[in-house]
Amino acid sequence: MGETRIVFKSEGFRQILLSDGVKNLVTDTANEIKDKADANNTRGGEGFKASVQVGGFGGGRWIGFVSTTDDKAKAAESEDKALTRAVTS
């Protein structure tokens, strides 16, 4: 058998990581987590919000964030783990 050589093409992976398809997947996942956190929130308020932006790690990639929007959502996370449970379920 001959030797197989795999060559890592950084620019190709960068294009994939920054593609619209990956952005859509990250956006959908962040929104799913946000929706689960909102469903776990029994304290009221605005709840949680999802956002997506390009991060710089490894040459750039789409990253999603879910965060609180007000004090009631902060309490829902700090005391009830509404967001934590959304991520781990």
Phi, psi and omega in degrees: 000145178277165179280135177257132181240129177252127180250122180281122180256095184304317182295324178295315177295323178298317178298321178295311183297334180258011182287162177297325179298316178291320178301316180296319179296315179295319179298313179299317181294316178298319179293324177297317179295317178301314180297320177295318179296318177297321179294329178280347185278109178259006185261355178083202183080192181286333179094229187240162177225150178247144175213158181225138177210168177275125175262163185266354184297132175064027180094000176112139177193159176286135176228144181250149179229144168232129184219167178283156179248344183201179183296326179293320177291324176299317178294322179299323177281310187292327183258328184248351181060041182300315179284317179303315179294328178294324181282324187268356181265000000 
